[in-house]
């Protein structure tokens, strides 16, 4: 039974702690946070030991897996320290803020013989899982255009670290990296990235909008919209191919819609493909999957290499938005990343 410790007690850290605390076959032993009162309160809530800082956690706690939910700019240093201490690692996305750092983490974990799991839980969301399977099944024929949107309010964090792109990576690295990972998982490698962004200040706070075009190696064009300017969260996607299209919009609270073509004619109205209500959150399913992979030695649905590639795409989009020029991806790394 793997023993799990968690560091970072913000929004995501508390969600991870909830998931670990109710997971069978796992011993959740401790949490570490920056603020003593909050850490003690949450430790009592989850029935685990409280620690203060990574050094104390590594020195005093007996565990196998470290779940890292600290702010993004700390991921690189924390993963390195955990790997060098011989701990398996679960790291919230993004794996790092720069591709070269993410690649270093992949290589270090491989060299130390520890597993590195990266939290891209969109792969475990029912509607995205279903769309992925439909694309891979060939029911859409040859895909042509994908439109994806992910919008929410400007995030609030300790010390306002989201507003500092040097610490958060900004909208592209923090939010749209979800879609970049899913697109690469579903359609293959990204060949070229073009991005545009607009930033505004308002009485309610900063607003951010980006539009990214990805040219996939299979010829598919993906248009990805994201914003930190909305009052509520919403996500949607539309996938069009020679054999039909898939439509999903979270705001409609409706099942994923598959419309298939009959010859050259589009079927009237389409066929609704119902999606069962999930009895587990995508995060819960993701963490349970990581544990199974650790126990069986099997490859994860999200490899460490996938985590690196998602950072690479997001970093290319950041560069394109800054310079106004398209970025062609040419970096490579070994796919043999799991020990």
C-alpha positions as a LaTeX table, in Angstrom:
\begin{tabular}{lrrr}
\hline
Residue & $x$ (\AA) & $y$ (\AA) & $z$ (\AA) \\
\hline
Unk1 & 0.00 & 0.00 & 0.00 \\
Unk2 & 1.70 & 3.22 & $-1.11$ \\
Unk3 & 2.13 & 5.98 & 1.44 \\
Unk4 & 1.30 & 9.44 & 0.09 \\
Unk5 & 2.28 & 12.88 & 1.35 \\
Unk6 & 1.07 & 16.16 & $-0.12$ \\
Unk7 & 2.63 & 19.61 & $-0.22$ \\
Unk8 & 0.70 & 22.77 & $-1.11$ \\
Unk9 & $-2.66$ & 23.58 & 0.45 \\
Unk10 & $-4.26$ & 26.01 & $-1.98$ \\
Unk11 & $-7.40$ & 25.20 & $-3.94$ \\
Unk12 & $-5.88$ & 22.30 & $-5.89$ \\
Unk13 & $-3.99$ & 20.98 & $-2.89$ \\
Unk14 & $-7.18$ & 20.72 & $-0.86$ \\
Unk15 & $-8.96$ & 18.96 & $-3.72$ \\
Unk16 & $-6.08$ & 16.49 & $-3.96$ \\
Unk17 & $-6.17$ & 15.95 & $-0.20$ \\
Unk18 & $-9.90$ & 15.20 & $-0.37$ \\
Unk19 & $-9.26$ & 12.65 & $-3.11$ \\
Unk20 & $-6.41$ & 10.92 & $-1.28$ \\
Unk21 & $-8.34$ & 10.82 & 2.01 \\
Unk22 & $-11.16$ & 8.74 & 0.51 \\
Unk23 & $-9.07$ & 6.52 & $-1.76$ \\
Unk24 & $-8.92$ & 2.83 & $-0.79$ \\
Unk25 & $-5.58$ & 1.07 & $-0.98$ \\
Unk26 & $-3.59$ & 4.22 & $-0.17$ \\
Unk27 & $-2.18$ & 5.44 & 3.13 \\
Unk28 & $-2.43$ & 9.23 & 3.18 \\
Unk29 & 0.12 & 10.13 & 5.87 \\
Unk30 & 0.74 & 13.87 & 5.86 \\
Unk31 & 0.40 & 17.34 & 4.42 \\
Unk32 & 2.75 & 20.29 & 4.32 \\
Unk33 & 1.75 & 23.92 & 4.03 \\
Unk34 & 3.19 & 27.37 & 4.46 \\
Unk35 & 0.81 & 28.65 & 7.14 \\
Unk36 & 0.87 & 26.73 & 10.43 \\
Unk37 & $-2.74$ & 27.36 & 11.50 \\
Unk38 & $-4.19$ & 26.32 & 8.13 \\
Unk39 & $-1.91$ & 23.30 & 7.89 \\
Unk40 & $-2.87$ & 22.08 & 11.38 \\
Unk41 & $-6.57$ & 22.61 & 10.70 \\
Unk42 & $-6.47$ & 20.66 & 7.44 \\
Unk43 & $-4.29$ & 17.93 & 8.95 \\
Unk44 & $-6.90$ & 17.43 & 11.66 \\
Unk45 & $-9.66$ & 17.40 & 9.06 \\
Unk46 & $-7.99$ & 14.67 & 7.01 \\
Unk47 & $-6.57$ & 12.76 & 9.95 \\
Unk48 & $-2.93$ & 13.12 & 8.89 \\
Unk49 & 0.29 & 14.59 & 10.26 \\
Unk50 & 1.13 & 18.26 & 9.70 \\
Unk51 & 4.54 & 19.27 & 8.35 \\
Unk52 & 6.01 & 22.65 & 7.49 \\
Unk53 & 8.07 & 22.80 & 4.34 \\
Unk54 & 9.53 & 20.25 & 1.96 \\
Unk55 & 12.75 & 19.77 & 3.91 \\
Unk56 & 10.92 & 18.72 & 7.08 \\
Unk57 & 8.59 & 16.48 & 5.10 \\
Unk58 & 11.48 & 14.65 & 3.43 \\
Unk59 & 13.51 & 14.41 & 6.63 \\
Unk60 & 10.82 & 13.26 & 9.05 \\
Unk61 & 7.96 & 11.60 & 7.15 \\
Unk62 & 7.90 & 7.99 & 5.92 \\
Unk63 & 6.21 & 7.94 & 2.50 \\
Unk64 & 6.58 & 6.70 & $-1.08$ \\
Unk65 & 4.78 & 9.31 & $-3.18$ \\
Unk66 & 4.90 & 13.10 & $-2.97$ \\
Unk67 & 1.94 & 14.97 & $-4.46$ \\
Unk68 & 3.11 & 18.48 & $-5.42$ \\
Unk69 & 0.38 & 21.15 & $-5.49$ \\
Unk70 & 2.48 & 24.25 & $-4.81$ \\
Unk71 & 2.46 & 27.30 & $-7.15$ \\
Unk72 & 3.80 & 26.55 & $-10.62$ \\
Unk73 & 7.11 & 28.39 & $-10.24$ \\
Unk74 & 8.10 & 25.96 & $-7.46$ \\
Unk75 & 7.38 & 22.76 & $-9.40$ \\
Unk76 & 10.85 & 22.38 & $-10.91$ \\
Unk77 & 12.74 & 22.69 & $-7.63$ \\
Unk78 & 10.30 & 20.54 & $-5.65$ \\
Unk79 & 10.20 & 17.70 & $-8.20$ \\
Unk80 & 14.00 & 17.67 & $-8.37$ \\
Unk81 & 14.36 & 17.51 & $-4.59$ \\
Unk82 & 11.74 & 14.78 & $-4.25$ \\
Unk83 & 13.23 & 12.68 & $-7.06$ \\
Unk84 & 16.72 & 12.99 & $-5.61$ \\
Unk85 & 15.28 & 11.77 & $-2.30$ \\
Unk86 & 13.95 & 8.67 & $-4.06$ \\
Unk87 & 10.27 & 9.62 & $-3.95$ \\
Unk88 & 7.77 & 8.98 & $-6.71$ \\
Unk89 & 6.10 & 12.23 & $-7.75$ \\
Unk90 & 2.62 & 13.41 & $-8.67$ \\
Unk91 & 2.89 & 16.99 & $-9.95$ \\
Unk92 & 0.02 & 19.28 & $-10.83$ \\
Unk93 & 0.25 & 20.86 & $-14.27$ \\
Unk94 & 2.29 & 22.51 & $-15.59$ \\
Unk95 & 5.25 & 20.23 & $-14.95$ \\
Unk96 & 7.50 & 23.31 & $-15.14$ \\
Unk97 & 7.39 & 26.80 & $-16.61$ \\
Unk98 & 9.98 & 26.12 & $-19.32$ \\
Unk99 & 10.44 & 23.15 & $-21.63$ \\
Unk100 & 14.13 & 22.78 & $-20.78$ \\
Unk101 & 13.23 & 22.50 & $-17.08$ \\
Unk102 & 10.45 & 20.00 & $-17.78$ \\
Unk103 & 12.85 & 17.90 & $-19.85$ \\
Unk104 & 15.36 & 17.96 & $-16.99$ \\
Unk105 & 12.69 & 16.63 & $-14.63$ \\
Unk106 & 11.83 & 13.80 & $-17.02$ \\
Unk107 & 15.49 & 12.81 & $-17.29$ \\
Unk108 & 16.18 & 13.13 & $-13.56$ \\
Unk109 & 13.23 & 10.97 & $-12.54$ \\
Unk110 & 14.27 & 8.33 & $-15.05$ \\
Unk111 & 17.86 & 8.38 & $-13.78$ \\
Unk112 & 16.71 & 8.09 & $-10.14$ \\
Unk113 & 14.32 & 5.24 & $-10.93$ \\
Unk114 & 11.20 & 7.06 & $-9.70$ \\
Unk115 & 7.87 & 7.58 & $-11.42$ \\
Unk116 & 6.73 & 11.05 & $-12.48$ \\
Unk117 & 2.99 & 11.56 & $-12.97$ \\
Unk118 & 1.70 & 14.90 & $-14.30$ \\
Unk119 & $-1.81$ & 16.13 & $-13.53$ \\
Unk120 & $-3.54$ & 16.66 & $-16.86$ \\
Unk121 & $-6.98$ & 15.52 & $-15.73$ \\
Unk122 & $-8.81$ & 16.57 & $-18.91$ \\
Unk123 & $-7.96$ & 13.08 & $-20.18$ \\
Unk124 & $-10.23$ & 11.73 & $-17.44$ \\
Unk125 & $-13.20$ & 14.07 & $-18.06$ \\
Unk126 & $-16.07$ & 11.97 & $-19.49$ \\
Unk127 & $-16.91$ & 14.26 & $-22.43$ \\
Unk128 & $-13.25$ & 14.62 & $-23.44$ \\
Unk129 & $-12.63$ & 10.89 & $-23.03$ \\
Unk130 & $-15.66$ & 10.18 & $-25.22$ \\
Unk131 & $-14.58$ & 12.65 & $-27.91$ \\
Unk132 & $-11.07$ & 11.17 & $-27.91$ \\
Unk133 & $-12.46$ & 7.67 & $-28.44$ \\
Unk134 & $-14.77$ & 8.83 & $-31.24$ \\
Unk135 & $-11.89$ & 10.51 & $-33.08$ \\
Unk136 & $-9.64$ & 7.47 & $-32.66$ \\
Unk137 & $-12.44$ & 5.13 & $-33.81$ \\
Unk138 & $-12.54$ & 6.84 & $-37.20$ \\
Unk139 & $-16.22$ & 7.78 & $-36.96$ \\
Unk140 & $-15.37$ & 11.37 & $-37.88$ \\
Unk141 & $-13.24$ & 10.34 & $-40.83$ \\
Unk142 & $-10.23$ & 12.55 & $-41.44$ \\
Unk143 & $-10.38$ & 15.50 & $-39.05$ \\
Unk144 & $-10.04$ & 18.99 & $-40.46$ \\
Unk145 & $-10.77$ & 21.66 & $-37.85$ \\
Unk146 & $-11.05$ & 21.66 & $-34.06$ \\
Unk147 & $-12.37$ & 24.61 & $-32.06$ \\
Unk148 & $-11.82$ & 24.65 & $-28.31$ \\
Unk149 & $-12.68$ & 27.26 & $-25.69$ \\
Unk150 & $-11.83$ & 27.52 & $-21.99$ \\
Unk151 & $-12.89$ & 30.65 & $-20.13$ \\
Unk152 & $-13.05$ & 31.62 & $-16.48$ \\
Unk153 & $-12.51$ & 34.48 & $-14.05$ \\
Unk154 & $-9.05$ & 35.82 & $-13.31$ \\
Unk155 & $-7.61$ & 33.43 & $-10.70$ \\
Unk156 & $-6.76$ & 34.52 & $-7.20$ \\
Unk157 & $-3.84$ & 33.00 & $-5.37$ \\
Unk158 & $-1.55$ & 33.46 & $-2.41$ \\
Unk159 & 0.61 & 36.57 & $-2.88$ \\
Unk160 & $-1.27$ & 37.19 & $-6.17$ \\
Unk161 & 1.22 & 34.89 & $-7.90$ \\
Unk162 & $-1.06$ & 34.22 & $-10.90$ \\
Unk163 & $-0.68$ & 37.86 & $-11.99$ \\
Unk164 & 3.09 & 37.43 & $-12.25$ \\
Unk165 & 3.75 & 35.50 & $-15.46$ \\
Unk166 & 7.28 & 34.72 & $-14.30$ \\
Unk167 & 5.67 & 32.64 & $-11.54$ \\
Unk168 & 2.46 & 31.34 & $-13.16$ \\
Unk169 & 3.26 & 31.22 & $-16.87$ \\
Unk170 & 0.08 & 33.21 & $-17.45$ \\
Unk171 & $-3.11$ & 32.12 & $-19.15$ \\
Unk172 & $-1.39$ & 29.97 & $-21.77$ \\
Unk173 & 0.71 & 27.93 & $-19.36$ \\
Unk174 & $-1.80$ & 27.72 & $-16.53$ \\
Unk175 & $-5.17$ & 27.29 & $-18.27$ \\
Unk176 & $-4.88$ & 26.42 & $-21.95$ \\
Unk177 & $-2.20$ & 23.80 & $-21.29$ \\
Unk178 & $-5.18$ & 21.52 & $-20.55$ \\
Unk179 & $-6.36$ & 21.83 & $-24.15$ \\
Unk180 & $-2.86$ & 21.62 & $-25.61$ \\
Unk181 & $-2.32$ & 18.28 & $-23.86$ \\
Unk182 & $-5.69$ & 16.90 & $-24.95$ \\
Unk183 & $-5.15$ & 17.96 & $-28.57$ \\
Unk184 & $-1.75$ & 16.28 & $-28.74$ \\
Unk185 & $-3.16$ & 13.13 & $-27.08$ \\
Unk186 & $-6.01$ & 12.99 & $-29.59$ \\
Unk187 & $-4.47$ & 14.22 & $-32.86$ \\
Unk188 & $-0.74$ & 13.66 & $-32.45$ \\
Unk189 & 2.22 & 16.00 & $-32.45$ \\
Unk190 & 1.96 & 19.75 & $-32.94$ \\
Unk191 & 3.92 & 21.14 & $-35.87$ \\
Unk192 & 3.42 & 24.91 & $-35.63$ \\
Unk193 & 1.96 & 27.33 & $-33.08$ \\
Unk194 & 0.59 & 30.84 & $-33.64$ \\
Unk195 & $-0.86$ & 32.91 & $-30.80$ \\
Unk196 & $-2.33$ & 36.35 & $-30.20$ \\
Unk197 & $-3.28$ & 37.91 & $-26.89$ \\
Unk198 & $-5.01$ & 40.96 & $-25.47$ \\
Unk199 & $-4.68$ & 42.25 & $-21.92$ \\
Unk200 & $-6.77$ & 44.95 & $-20.28$ \\
Unk201 & $-7.16$ & 46.44 & $-16.83$ \\
Unk202 & $-10.64$ & 47.00 & $-15.46$ \\
Unk203 & $-12.23$ & 48.17 & $-12.23$ \\
Unk204 & $-12.82$ & 44.53 & $-11.35$ \\
Unk205 & $-9.19$ & 43.62 & $-12.00$ \\
Unk206 & $-7.03$ & 42.45 & $-14.92$ \\
Unk207 & $-8.57$ & 40.75 & $-17.97$ \\
Unk208 & $-6.73$ & 38.40 & $-20.30$ \\
Unk209 & $-7.67$ & 36.85 & $-23.66$ \\
Unk210 & $-5.71$ & 34.62 & $-26.03$ \\
Unk211 & $-6.36$ & 32.88 & $-29.34$ \\
Unk212 & $-4.02$ & 30.09 & $-30.43$ \\
Unk213 & $-3.82$ & 28.23 & $-33.74$ \\
Unk214 & $-2.11$ & 24.84 & $-33.73$ \\
Unk215 & $-1.16$ & 23.08 & $-36.94$ \\
Unk216 & $-0.97$ & 19.38 & $-36.16$ \\
Unk217 & 1.37 & 17.06 & $-38.04$ \\
Unk218 & $-1.63$ & 15.14 & $-39.41$ \\
Unk219 & $-2.93$ & 18.35 & $-41.04$ \\
Unk220 & $-5.64$ & 19.11 & $-38.48$ \\
Unk221 & $-5.98$ & 22.79 & $-37.56$ \\
Unk222 & $-6.94$ & 23.52 & $-33.96$ \\
Unk223 & $-8.22$ & 26.92 & $-32.83$ \\
Unk224 & $-8.00$ & 27.35 & $-29.06$ \\
Unk225 & $-9.58$ & 30.29 & $-27.25$ \\
Unk226 & $-8.96$ & 31.11 & $-23.63$ \\
Unk227 & $-9.69$ & 33.93 & $-21.25$ \\
Unk228 & $-9.36$ & 35.09 & $-17.69$ \\
Unk229 & $-12.15$ & 37.60 & $-18.25$ \\
Unk230 & $-15.41$ & 35.76 & $-17.59$ \\
Unk231 & $-17.44$ & 35.65 & $-14.40$ \\
Unk232 & $-18.03$ & 31.89 & $-14.58$ \\
Unk233 & $-16.11$ & 28.90 & $-15.87$ \\
Unk234 & $-17.07$ & 27.36 & $-19.21$ \\
Unk235 & $-15.46$ & 25.02 & $-21.70$ \\
Unk236 & $-16.55$ & 23.81 & $-25.12$ \\
Unk237 & $-15.24$ & 22.11 & $-28.22$ \\
Unk238 & $-16.26$ & 21.33 & $-31.77$ \\
Unk239 & $-14.48$ & 18.74 & $-33.92$ \\
Unk240 & $-15.19$ & 18.54 & $-37.64$ \\
Unk241 & $-14.11$ & 15.74 & $-39.95$ \\
Unk242 & $-14.97$ & 14.23 & $-43.31$ \\
Unk243 & $-17.36$ & 11.80 & $-41.60$ \\
Unk244 & $-19.13$ & 14.10 & $-39.19$ \\
Unk245 & $-18.68$ & 16.39 & $-36.22$ \\
Unk246 & $-18.74$ & 16.40 & $-32.43$ \\
Unk247 & $-20.13$ & 19.29 & $-30.39$ \\
Unk248 & $-19.83$ & 19.80 & $-26.63$ \\
Unk249 & $-20.60$ & 22.89 & $-24.55$ \\
Unk250 & $-20.50$ & 22.71 & $-20.79$ \\
Unk251 & $-22.83$ & 25.72 & $-20.49$ \\
Unk252 & $-25.65$ & 23.83 & $-22.22$ \\
Unk253 & $-25.52$ & 21.02 & $-19.65$ \\
Unk254 & $-26.37$ & 18.61 & $-22.48$ \\
Unk255 & $-24.86$ & 15.30 & $-23.60$ \\
Unk256 & $-22.05$ & 15.31 & $-26.10$ \\
Unk257 & $-23.53$ & 15.53 & $-29.61$ \\
Unk258 & $-22.28$ & 13.44 & $-32.52$ \\
Unk259 & $-23.48$ & 14.30 & $-36.03$ \\
Unk260 & $-22.43$ & 11.85 & $-38.72$ \\
Unk261 & $-22.58$ & 12.34 & $-42.46$ \\
Unk262 & $-24.35$ & 9.88 & $-44.75$ \\
Unk263 & $-22.42$ & 9.94 & $-48.00$ \\
Unk264 & $-22.19$ & 13.64 & $-48.79$ \\
Unk265 & $-25.34$ & 14.50 & $-46.86$ \\
Unk266 & $-25.36$ & 15.41 & $-43.19$ \\
Unk267 & $-27.89$ & 13.43 & $-41.19$ \\
Unk268 & $-30.77$ & 15.54 & $-39.96$ \\
Unk269 & $-30.56$ & 16.66 & $-36.38$ \\
Unk270 & $-27.76$ & 14.32 & $-35.46$ \\
Unk271 & $-27.56$ & 11.52 & $-32.95$ \\
Unk272 & $-27.14$ & 12.33 & $-29.29$ \\
Unk273 & $-24.54$ & 10.16 & $-27.62$ \\
Unk274 & $-25.50$ & 10.23 & $-23.93$ \\
Unk275 & $-22.75$ & 10.37 & $-21.36$ \\
Unk276 & $-23.36$ & 8.76 & $-17.98$ \\
Unk277 & $-23.01$ & 11.04 & $-15.00$ \\
Unk278 & $-19.60$ & 10.31 & $-13.51$ \\
Unk279 & $-19.64$ & 8.96 & $-9.96$ \\
Unk280 & $-16.03$ & 10.06 & $-9.53$ \\
Unk281 & $-14.38$ & 13.35 & $-10.36$ \\
Unk282 & $-11.75$ & 13.41 & $-13.11$ \\
Unk283 & $-9.17$ & 14.20 & $-10.43$ \\
Unk284 & $-10.17$ & 11.16 & $-8.37$ \\
Unk285 & $-9.97$ & 8.92 & $-11.44$ \\
Unk286 & $-6.61$ & 10.41 & $-12.39$ \\
Unk287 & $-5.02$ & 9.83 & $-8.98$ \\
Unk288 & $-6.41$ & 6.29 & $-8.76$ \\
Unk289 & $-4.94$ & 5.62 & $-12.21$ \\
Unk290 & $-1.54$ & 6.88 & $-11.07$ \\
Unk291 & $-1.63$ & 4.53 & $-8.06$ \\
Unk292 & $-2.51$ & 1.53 & $-10.25$ \\
Unk293 & 0.37 & 2.37 & $-12.59$ \\
Unk294 & 2.74 & 2.61 & $-9.65$ \\
Unk295 & 1.61 & $-0.71$ & $-8.20$ \\
Unk296 & 1.63 & $-2.61$ & $-11.51$ \\
Unk297 & 4.58 & $-0.89$ & $-13.18$ \\
Unk298 & 2.41 & $-0.09$ & $-16.20$ \\
Unk299 & 2.77 & 3.06 & $-18.29$ \\
Unk300 & 0.54 & 5.94 & $-17.32$ \\
Unk301 & $-2.08$ & 7.37 & $-19.65$ \\
Unk302 & $-0.17$ & 10.62 & $-19.06$ \\
Unk303 & 3.56 & 9.98 & $-19.28$ \\
Unk304 & 6.26 & 12.30 & $-18.00$ \\
Unk305 & 7.09 & 12.91 & $-21.66$ \\
Unk306 & 3.51 & 14.10 & $-22.22$ \\
Unk307 & 3.96 & 16.57 & $-19.39$ \\
Unk308 & 7.11 & 17.90 & $-21.04$ \\
Unk309 & 5.43 & 18.22 & $-24.45$ \\
Unk310 & 2.49 & 20.16 & $-23.00$ \\
Unk311 & 4.92 & 22.69 & $-21.52$ \\
Unk312 & 6.75 & 22.88 & $-24.85$ \\
Unk313 & 3.54 & 23.75 & $-26.71$ \\
Unk314 & 2.49 & 26.35 & $-24.14$ \\
Unk315 & 5.94 & 27.93 & $-24.17$ \\
Unk316 & 5.80 & 28.13 & $-27.97$ \\
Unk317 & 2.42 & 29.88 & $-27.74$ \\
Unk318 & 3.84 & 32.37 & $-25.23$ \\
Unk319 & 6.75 & 33.12 & $-27.58$ \\
Unk320 & 4.42 & 33.54 & $-30.56$ \\
Unk321 & 2.12 & 35.90 & $-28.66$ \\
Unk322 & 5.12 & 37.97 & $-27.61$ \\
Unk323 & 6.81 & 38.22 & $-31.03$ \\
Unk324 & 3.84 & 37.99 & $-33.38$ \\
Unk325 & 5.59 & 35.19 & $-35.26$ \\
Unk326 & 4.61 & 31.54 & $-35.63$ \\
Unk327 & 6.79 & 29.02 & $-33.80$ \\
Unk328 & 7.72 & 25.69 & $-35.38$ \\
Unk329 & 8.33 & 22.94 & $-32.83$ \\
Unk330 & 11.55 & 21.03 & $-33.29$ \\
Unk331 & 12.56 & 19.93 & $-29.81$ \\
Unk332 & 12.74 & 16.22 & $-29.19$ \\
Unk333 & 13.07 & 14.04 & $-26.13$ \\
Unk334 & 13.08 & 10.32 & $-25.60$ \\
Unk335 & 9.65 & 8.80 & $-25.17$ \\
Unk336 & 11.19 & 6.07 & $-23.03$ \\
Unk337 & 10.69 & 7.94 & $-19.80$ \\
Unk338 & 9.20 & 5.45 & $-17.35$ \\
Unk339 & 11.70 & 3.38 & $-15.37$ \\
\hline
\end{tabular}
